[in-house]
Structure formats: structure tokens, C-alpha cells
Amino acid sequence: MLFRSASQAVGAAIKGYDDAGIVSTVKHFPGHGTATTDSHDTLPVVDSTLEEMREHDLPPFESAIKHHAPAVMMSHLDLTSIAPDVPASMAPEVYSLLRDDLGFEGVTITDSLGMGAVAGRPTPALQALEAGADLLLMPVDNAATHQVIVDALRSGEVSRERVEDAASRVVALQMWQARLAARRPVPSDVVEKAQAASADLLSAAY
């Protein structure tokens, strides 16, 4: 089964990134495998039941959590069996599935907030933060998004506890990565190695 191969690959990849002092991000929770449209353009609708997702989509994420993945990216998917008509990245039920059911304790990051799947939704970054996102990726306007969140915090629309929880996870991740990186100095021939690896990949692909 492909999902079993993916589960094995995820564990190996996380170990490799950890050993190199690089923060890896597993994506896009809970899985784009059955989506038939592109979330860059529109909000894909996924009608899989939770049981079907547990069988086919979640095993690689379960493997990632078992291997202490530092971060998970949330999808812009309409999961009709969990949170219909709401992008997964903005649905508290999906964050609950990841954290409460699967036991993930690291940083959650949204997919790009400039994608067509969430375009036109009012305050998408604020919705994602309230739902459980810790990092808000690529909003259309960073300054305006920052102000929206500041205003929501001041008004009490979003709780200080939620913001501090998100910030503490991100800071903890940064400190963890700094400790890892300090033990993995960048080799002097890193550019040459990267060029050789790129050439090898290109050769293998074509």
C-alpha cells in the first residue's frame, strides 16, 4: 500500500532533517490524496468519512507524530464529514483531530493564506489563529493581517491565552532548531554538495 510506504518515508525524512539541524514540516493535514481540485484555485471538497481518512490519509501523519515531527501544515480542504464548508486550516475540529486524537504537540502552520481556497473569506488569518493555528503562512497583506490580529486581541475577540500558546510553541521550536543547528555546523563545501545533489536528482528524474 502506498500509504504504508509514505509512512515509512516520513519517519526517515524527519530523522534526516533532524540530524541536519533543519526544521521539517509534514503536510498537508489531513491529506490531499482524494482531492480532485487545486486549492491554489478553489476550496477542494473531500467527502471521505473519518474512518476512510484514518485508513488511508492519516497513517503518514501518525508516523510523523511518532517520530516527533516539529511542525504540521494544515490543508485548505472542505472536509464534509468533520467541518463542512470550512477550510480545514480554519476548523477547530481538524486541529482537535490532530492534537487531541493523534497527540501532536508541535507547531501547526496554515497553508498559504493567499491561495484561492481561502480568498474572499473575511479575516482568514484570524479565523485560522482562533481555530488553532500557531503560524500564519503568507497572508495577502502582512501589515493589515498583523493589525487585524492586534485589534482582535485588544477587543477580546481572540484570547491572549490562544495567542500566547501559539507564540510559545513557535519560540520553543526556534530554540530547539538553534540547539540542533549549533551541533551541525554548515560545511565549507555546502554549495558544491548542494549542486551535486541537485544534479543527481535531475539525472534520476529524467
C-alpha positions as CSV (number, residue, x, y, z in Angstrom):
1,M,0.0,0.0,0.0
2,L,1.2,3.5,-0.9
3,F,0.3,5.0,2.4
4,R,2.5,2.4,4.2
5,S,5.4,3.4,2.0
6,A,4.7,7.0,2.7
7,S,4.6,6.4,6.5
8,Q,8.0,4.8,6.3
9,A,9.4,7.5,4.2
10,V,8.1,10.2,6.6
11,G,9.9,8.8,9.5
12,A,13.2,8.5,7.7
13,A,12.8,12.1,6.3
14,I,12.2,13.6,9.7
15,K,15.2,11.8,11.1
16,G,17.3,13.1,8.3
17,Y,16.2,16.7,8.7
18,D,16.6,16.5,12.5
19,D,20.2,15.2,12.0
20,A,20.9,18.1,9.7
21,G,19.5,20.7,12.2
22,I,16.7,21.6,9.8
23,V,13.0,22.1,10.9
24,S,10.8,19.8,8.8
25,T,7.1,20.4,8.2
26,V,4.7,17.5,7.4
27,K,1.9,18.5,5.0
28,H,-1.0,19.0,4.3
29,F,-3.1,17.6,7.2
30,P,-5.2,15.5,7.0
31,G,-4.2,14.7,3.4
32,H,-4.8,15.9,-0.2
33,G,-4.8,12.4,-1.7
34,T,-8.5,12.3,-2.6
35,A,-8.9,16.0,-3.5
36,T,-9.8,16.4,-7.2
37,T,-9.3,20.2,-7.4
38,D,-6.4,22.5,-6.8
39,S,-6.5,24.5,-3.5
40,H,-4.4,27.2,-5.2
41,D,-7.5,28.0,-7.2
42,T,-10.5,26.9,-5.2
43,L,-11.6,25.0,-2.0
44,P,-11.5,21.3,-2.7
45,V,-14.3,19.2,-1.3
46,V,-13.4,15.9,0.3
47,D,-16.3,13.6,1.1
48,S,-14.3,10.9,2.8
49,T,-15.6,9.6,6.1
50,L,-13.4,9.9,9.2
51,E,-13.0,6.1,9.1
52,E,-11.8,6.3,5.5
53,M,-9.3,9.1,6.4
54,R,-8.0,7.0,9.3
55,E,-7.4,4.1,6.9
56,H,-5.8,5.9,4.0
57,D,-4.8,9.5,4.8
58,L,-3.8,9.7,8.5
59,P,-1.1,6.9,8.7
60,P,1.7,9.0,7.4
61,F,0.8,11.8,9.9
62,E,0.6,9.2,12.7
63,S,4.1,8.1,11.7
64,A,5.3,11.7,11.6
65,I,4.0,12.3,15.2
66,K,5.6,9.0,16.3
67,H,8.9,10.4,15.0
68,H,8.4,13.7,16.8
69,A,7.7,15.9,13.7
70,P,8.3,19.5,14.8
71,A,5.6,21.1,12.6
72,V,2.5,20.1,10.6
73,M,1.0,22.2,7.8
74,M,-2.8,22.4,7.7
75,S,-4.7,22.0,4.4
76,H,-7.3,24.2,2.8
77,L,-9.8,21.4,2.3
78,D,-13.5,21.2,2.9
79,L,-13.8,18.0,4.9
80,T,-17.5,17.4,4.8
81,S,-17.5,14.7,7.5
82,I,-15.6,16.8,10.0
83,A,-16.2,20.5,9.4
84,P,-18.3,21.1,6.3
85,D,-18.0,24.4,4.3
86,V,-14.9,25.5,6.4
87,P,-11.3,25.1,5.2
88,A,-9.5,22.6,7.5
89,S,-7.0,25.3,8.2
90,M,-9.7,27.3,9.9
91,A,-11.7,24.4,11.6
92,P,-11.2,23.8,15.3
93,E,-12.4,20.2,14.8
94,V,-9.5,19.5,12.5
95,Y,-6.9,20.9,14.9
96,S,-8.6,18.8,17.6
97,L,-8.2,15.7,15.4
98,L,-4.5,16.4,15.1
99,R,-3.8,17.4,18.7
100,D,-6.3,15.5,20.8
101,D,-6.8,12.3,18.8
102,L,-3.3,11.9,17.2
103,G,-1.3,13.6,20.0
104,F,0.6,16.2,18.0
105,E,2.3,18.7,20.3
106,G,4.4,20.7,17.8
107,V,3.7,23.8,15.7
108,T,0.7,24.0,13.4
109,I,1.1,26.2,10.3
110,T,-1.5,27.1,7.7
111,D,-1.1,26.6,4.0
112,S,-0.7,29.9,2.2
113,L,-3.4,32.3,3.2
114,G,-3.2,33.9,-0.2
115,M,-4.5,30.8,-2.1
116,G,-7.7,30.7,-3.9
117,A,-9.2,28.2,-1.5
118,V,-9.5,30.9,1.2
119,A,-9.6,34.0,-1.0
120,G,-12.6,36.2,-0.2
121,R,-13.1,34.8,3.3
122,P,-13.2,37.6,5.9
123,T,-10.1,37.7,8.1
124,P,-8.8,34.2,7.2
125,A,-5.6,34.6,9.3
126,L,-7.7,35.5,12.4
127,Q,-10.0,32.5,11.7
128,A,-7.1,30.2,11.5
129,L,-5.5,31.5,14.7
130,E,-8.7,31.2,16.6
131,A,-9.1,27.6,15.3
132,G,-5.7,26.6,16.5
133,A,-3.0,27.7,14.0
134,D,0.3,28.7,15.5
135,L,1.9,30.1,12.3
136,L,0.0,32.0,9.6
137,L,1.7,31.5,6.3
138,M,1.8,34.2,3.6
139,P,-1.3,36.3,4.1
140,V,-2.1,38.6,1.3
141,D,-1.1,41.7,3.3
142,N,1.2,41.2,6.3
143,A,0.8,44.6,7.8
144,A,-3.0,44.5,7.5
145,T,-3.1,41.0,8.9
146,H,-1.0,42.0,11.9
147,Q,-3.3,44.9,12.6
148,V,-6.4,42.6,12.4
149,I,-4.9,40.3,15.0
150,V,-3.7,43.1,17.3
151,D,-7.2,44.7,17.1
152,A,-8.8,41.3,17.8
153,L,-6.6,40.7,20.8
154,R,-7.3,44.2,22.2
155,S,-11.1,43.7,21.8
156,G,-11.1,40.3,23.3
157,E,-12.3,38.7,20.0
158,V,-9.3,36.3,20.3
159,S,-8.0,35.4,23.7
160,R,-4.5,36.3,24.9
161,E,-4.1,32.7,26.0
162,R,-4.6,31.5,22.4
163,V,-2.0,34.0,21.1
164,E,0.5,33.2,23.9
165,D,0.0,29.5,23.3
166,A,0.8,29.9,19.6
167,A,3.8,32.1,20.3
168,S,5.2,29.8,22.9
169,R,5.1,26.9,20.5
170,V,6.9,28.8,17.8
171,V,9.5,30.2,20.2
172,A,10.1,26.7,21.6
173,L,10.6,25.4,18.0
174,Q,13.1,28.2,17.2
175,M,15.1,27.4,20.4
176,W,15.1,23.7,19.5
177,Q,16.3,24.3,16.0
178,A,19.0,26.7,17.3
179,R,20.3,23.9,19.6
180,L,20.3,21.4,16.7
181,A,21.9,23.7,14.3
182,A,24.7,24.6,16.7
183,R,25.7,20.9,16.7
184,R,25.6,20.8,12.9
185,P,27.9,23.5,11.6
186,V,27.5,24.3,7.9
187,P,30.3,22.6,6.0
188,S,32.6,24.8,3.9
189,D,31.7,22.9,0.7
190,V,27.9,23.1,1.2
191,V,27.4,24.8,-2.2
192,E,29.3,22.2,-4.1
193,K,27.4,19.4,-2.2
194,A,24.0,21.0,-3.0
195,Q,24.9,21.4,-6.7
196,A,26.0,17.7,-6.8
197,A,22.8,16.6,-5.1
198,S,20.7,18.7,-7.5
199,A,22.5,17.2,-10.5
200,D,21.9,13.7,-9.1
201,L,18.2,14.4,-8.6
202,L,17.9,15.9,-12.1
203,S,19.6,12.8,-13.6
204,A,17.4,10.4,-11.7
205,A,14.2,12.3,-12.7
206,Y,15.0,12.4,-16.4
